[in-house]
């Protein structure tokens, strides 16, 4: 297993440090890989919500991406907030030239707080251009409902939606069930079957950035040479631990501790 491999995140910056590029880079470090980044947008946000977004010009996004891929031995890539059709198209055009690098697509449509993180119409560009390139797509329940155009209220619904998406797009899907009642259960659906990943639900923690952190941990373990199922299992243990060991930023507010294992 490659201990000092390079993982790359293509996503937006979170001024609060808990999600997006900042969460991804913390996760990469915690999981033992070198983190590189391509910033697609700058956001003004905190734990209460997103106040403003300024996107980066697509040509600059493309230039960042090419510079990293040409200058570093990148072994896995993840995408998060891509914001616009033009940015998505630019990112996909570059990544098509690197089919051997595993790509984890976290289809970030909206922040947990409700803020919109993608322009109308950009979702179509995302599914058309990036899903076919992915080694894994990681939608949460609201994102899966949007993709499937149907309600998901149970684990059976989640599995049915994942199987449908896997068949339609021809790539593996990790259906994140954190929005469903009960334990935190995620379903990995592949062409040759599936696997369930379960952890106890952690209460009293602000989960801002948990989706970014989970997908970044998967990307880190893929970069280190692990297979897909092993990478998801390791990432599931990591996100569960970071939530279980959440630390207090201020009275009454506990957030993910990305470096819990080092303390």
C-alpha positions as CSV (number, residue, x, y, z in Angstrom):
1,X,0.0,0.0,0.0
2,X,1.3,3.4,-1.0
3,X,1.7,5.5,2.1
4,X,2.7,8.8,0.5
5,X,0.6,8.8,-2.6
6,X,-1.0,11.9,-4.0
7,X,-4.7,12.5,-3.9
8,X,-6.4,15.4,-5.7
9,X,-9.6,17.2,-4.8
10,X,-11.5,19.4,-7.2
11,X,-14.0,21.4,-5.2
12,X,-15.1,24.7,-3.6
13,X,-13.4,26.4,-0.7
14,X,-15.3,26.6,2.6
15,X,-14.5,29.7,4.6
16,X,-15.5,27.9,7.8
17,X,-13.0,25.1,7.2
18,X,-15.3,22.2,7.8
19,X,-16.3,21.2,4.3
20,X,-15.1,21.4,0.7
21,X,-11.4,21.8,-0.1
22,X,-10.5,22.3,3.6
23,X,-12.2,19.1,4.8
24,X,-10.7,17.2,1.9
25,X,-7.2,18.2,2.6
26,X,-7.5,17.5,6.3
27,X,-8.9,14.1,5.4
28,X,-6.1,13.3,3.0
29,X,-3.5,14.2,5.6
30,X,-5.2,12.1,8.3
31,X,-5.4,9.2,5.9
32,X,-1.7,9.3,5.1
33,X,-1.7,10.8,1.6
34,X,-0.3,14.0,0.1
35,X,-3.2,16.3,-0.8
36,X,-3.4,18.6,-3.9
37,X,-6.3,20.8,-4.8
38,X,-8.1,22.6,-7.6
39,X,-10.5,25.3,-6.3
40,X,-13.7,25.8,-8.3
41,X,-15.3,28.5,-6.2
42,X,-14.9,30.5,-3.0
43,X,-17.8,30.5,-0.6
44,X,-18.6,32.6,2.4
45,X,-20.2,30.2,4.8
46,X,-20.3,29.0,8.4
47,X,-22.2,26.3,10.3
48,X,-25.4,28.1,9.8
49,X,-25.3,28.4,6.0
50,X,-23.9,29.7,2.8
51,X,-23.9,33.5,2.4
52,X,-22.1,34.0,-0.9
53,X,-20.4,32.1,-3.7
54,X,-17.9,33.4,-6.3
55,X,-16.9,30.9,-8.9
56,X,-13.5,30.6,-10.5
57,X,-13.2,31.1,-14.2
58,X,-13.4,27.7,-16.0
59,X,-10.1,28.4,-17.8
60,X,-8.4,28.9,-14.4
61,X,-10.0,25.8,-13.1
62,X,-8.6,23.9,-16.1
63,X,-5.2,25.4,-15.7
64,X,-5.1,24.4,-12.0
65,X,-6.1,20.8,-12.9
66,X,-3.6,20.5,-15.7
67,X,-0.8,21.9,-13.5
68,X,-1.4,19.4,-10.8
69,X,-1.8,16.4,-13.1
70,X,1.3,17.3,-15.0
71,X,3.4,18.1,-12.0
72,X,2.5,15.4,-9.4
73,X,2.0,11.6,-9.5
74,X,-1.8,11.8,-8.8
75,X,-3.2,8.3,-7.9
76,X,-6.9,9.3,-7.2
77,X,-9.1,12.3,-7.8
78,X,-12.4,13.4,-6.2
79,X,-14.8,16.1,-7.3
80,X,-17.1,18.0,-5.0
81,X,-18.7,21.3,-5.6
82,X,-18.3,22.2,-9.3
83,X,-20.9,24.9,-9.4
84,X,-21.5,25.5,-13.2
85,X,-21.9,23.7,-16.5
86,X,-18.8,25.4,-17.9
87,X,-16.6,24.3,-14.9
88,X,-17.9,20.7,-15.1
89,X,-17.3,20.6,-18.9
90,X,-13.7,21.9,-18.4
91,X,-12.9,19.4,-15.6
92,X,-14.4,16.4,-17.6
93,X,-12.4,17.3,-20.7
94,X,-9.1,17.1,-18.7
95,X,-10.0,14.0,-16.8
96,X,-10.9,12.1,-19.9
97,X,-7.2,12.1,-20.8
98,X,-6.4,10.3,-17.5
99,X,-8.7,7.2,-17.5
100,X,-6.3,5.2,-15.3
101,X,-6.7,7.6,-12.3
102,X,-9.7,6.5,-10.2
103,X,-12.3,9.3,-9.9
104,X,-14.7,9.6,-7.0
105,X,-17.6,11.9,-7.9
106,X,-19.4,13.4,-4.9
107,X,-22.5,15.0,-6.7
108,X,-22.7,18.1,-4.4
109,X,-26.0,19.8,-5.2
110,X,-26.7,21.6,-1.9
111,X,-25.2,22.2,1.5
112,X,-26.7,20.4,4.5
113,X,-27.8,23.8,5.8
114,X,-29.9,24.2,2.6
115,X,-27.7,26.6,0.6
116,X,-27.6,25.9,-3.2
117,X,-24.2,24.9,-4.3
118,X,-24.7,24.4,-8.0
119,X,-26.4,26.4,-10.8
120,X,-29.6,25.3,-12.3
121,X,-28.9,23.1,-15.3
122,X,-25.5,22.1,-14.2
123,X,-26.6,18.7,-12.7
124,X,-27.4,17.5,-16.3
125,X,-23.8,18.4,-17.3
126,X,-22.5,16.5,-14.2
127,X,-24.3,13.3,-14.9
128,X,-23.6,13.4,-18.7
129,X,-19.9,14.3,-18.4
130,X,-18.5,13.0,-15.1
131,X,-20.6,10.0,-14.1
132,X,-19.4,7.9,-17.0
133,X,-15.7,8.6,-15.9
134,X,-16.3,7.7,-12.3
135,X,-14.9,4.8,-10.3
136,X,-17.5,5.6,-7.7
137,X,-20.4,8.1,-7.4
138,X,-21.5,9.0,-3.8
139,X,-25.0,10.6,-3.6
140,X,-26.7,11.2,-0.3
141,X,-30.5,10.6,0.0
142,X,-31.7,14.0,-1.3
143,X,-29.2,13.8,-4.2
144,X,-30.3,10.3,-5.0
145,X,-34.0,11.4,-4.9
146,X,-33.2,14.1,-7.4
147,X,-31.4,11.7,-9.7
148,X,-34.1,9.0,-9.5
149,X,-37.0,11.5,-9.5
150,X,-38.6,9.6,-6.6
151,X,-38.8,9.5,-2.8
152,X,-36.5,7.4,-0.7
153,X,-37.9,6.6,2.7
154,X,-36.3,3.3,3.6
155,X,-33.2,1.1,3.2
156,X,-35.1,-0.9,0.5
157,X,-35.8,2.3,-1.4
158,X,-32.2,3.3,-1.2
159,X,-31.1,-0.1,-2.5
160,X,-33.6,0.0,-5.4
161,X,-32.4,3.5,-6.3
162,X,-28.8,2.5,-6.2
163,X,-29.4,-0.6,-8.3
164,X,-31.2,1.6,-10.9
165,X,-28.5,4.2,-11.0
166,X,-25.7,1.6,-11.2
167,X,-27.4,0.0,-14.2
168,X,-28.2,3.2,-15.9
169,X,-24.8,4.9,-15.7
170,X,-22.7,1.7,-15.7
171,X,-20.5,2.7,-12.7
172,X,-20.5,1.8,-9.0
173,X,-22.7,3.9,-6.6
174,X,-22.3,4.4,-2.9
175,X,-25.7,5.3,-1.6
176,X,-25.3,7.2,1.6
177,X,-28.1,6.6,4.0
178,X,-27.3,9.1,6.7
179,X,-30.6,11.0,6.1
180,X,-32.7,7.9,6.9
181,X,-33.8,7.1,10.4
182,X,-31.9,4.5,12.5
183,X,-28.2,3.5,12.1
184,X,-25.9,5.2,9.6
185,X,-26.1,2.7,6.7
186,X,-24.5,3.1,3.3
187,X,-24.9,0.7,0.4
188,X,-22.2,0.1,-2.2
189,X,-23.8,-1.1,-5.5
190,X,-21.7,-2.6,-8.3
191,X,-22.4,-4.5,-11.4
192,X,-21.3,-7.7,-9.6
193,X,-23.3,-7.2,-6.4
194,X,-23.2,-5.0,-3.4
195,X,-22.2,-4.5,0.2
196,X,-23.6,-2.9,3.3
197,X,-21.6,-0.6,5.5
198,X,-23.1,0.3,8.9
199,X,-22.1,2.3,11.9
200,X,-24.0,3.7,14.9
201,X,-25.7,7.0,14.5
202,X,-23.9,9.8,16.4
203,X,-26.2,12.4,17.9
204,X,-25.4,15.9,19.1
205,X,-22.8,16.7,16.4
206,X,-23.0,19.2,13.6
207,X,-22.4,17.0,10.6
208,X,-21.3,19.8,8.3
209,X,-18.7,18.4,5.9
210,X,-19.4,14.8,6.6
211,X,-20.1,14.0,3.0
212,X,-17.0,15.7,1.8
213,X,-14.9,13.9,4.4
214,X,-16.4,10.5,3.6
215,X,-15.7,10.8,-0.1
216,X,-12.2,12.2,0.5
217,X,-11.3,9.3,2.7
218,X,-12.4,6.9,0.0
219,X,-10.2,8.8,-2.5
220,X,-7.3,8.7,-0.1
221,X,-7.4,4.9,0.3
222,X,-7.8,4.4,-3.5
223,X,-4.7,6.5,-3.9
224,X,-2.9,4.3,-1.5
225,X,-3.7,1.3,-3.7
226,X,-6.7,-0.3,-1.9
227,X,-9.6,-1.8,-3.8
228,X,-12.9,-0.1,-4.0
229,X,-14.7,-2.1,-1.2
230,X,-11.7,-1.9,1.1
231,X,-11.5,1.8,0.5
232,X,-15.1,2.3,1.3
233,X,-14.8,0.2,4.5
234,X,-11.8,2.2,5.7
235,X,-13.5,5.5,4.9
236,X,-16.6,4.4,6.8
237,X,-14.6,3.6,9.9
238,X,-12.8,7.0,9.5
239,X,-16.0,9.1,9.2
240,X,-17.6,7.2,12.1
241,X,-14.6,7.9,14.3
242,X,-14.4,11.5,13.3
243,X,-18.0,12.0,14.3
244,X,-17.8,9.9,17.5
245,X,-14.8,11.9,18.6
246,X,-16.2,15.3,17.6
247,X,-14.7,18.3,19.4
248,X,-16.3,21.5,20.7
249,X,-15.6,24.6,18.7
250,X,-17.8,26.7,21.1
251,X,-20.3,25.9,23.8
252,X,-23.1,23.7,22.4
253,X,-21.4,23.1,19.1
254,X,-19.5,19.9,18.3
255,X,-18.0,19.3,14.9
256,X,-16.1,16.6,13.1
257,X,-12.5,16.0,14.3
258,X,-10.5,15.0,11.2
259,X,-7.5,14.2,13.3
260,X,-9.0,12.2,16.1
261,X,-6.7,9.2,15.6
262,X,-3.6,11.4,16.1
263,X,-4.7,12.8,19.5
